[in-house]
Amino acid sequence: MSTQTMKLNVKTGEKDGKNFWDRCGVLFVTTDQAGNITSIKVKHNMFPDVEMVAFPNKNDVTE
């Protein structure tokens, strides 16, 4: 199992053709050994006490 970490940034402004960014959170993508995504977790500074998680659809799950 492997986890990739990606920064989430928001554009805060532009001056003289340059963009300015602030970090607003982090995205964690967890994969199995075959490279399939098993879960995604988001930490965002707008929701500091909320843990957001997404799981891919499973073909064998019925609702």
Secondary structure as UniProt FT lines:
FT   STRAND          2..15
FT   TURN            16..17
FT   STRAND          18..31
FT   TURN            33..34
FT   STRAND          37..44
FT   TURN            45..46
FT   TURN            48..49
FT   STRAND          52..54
FT   TURN            59..60
//
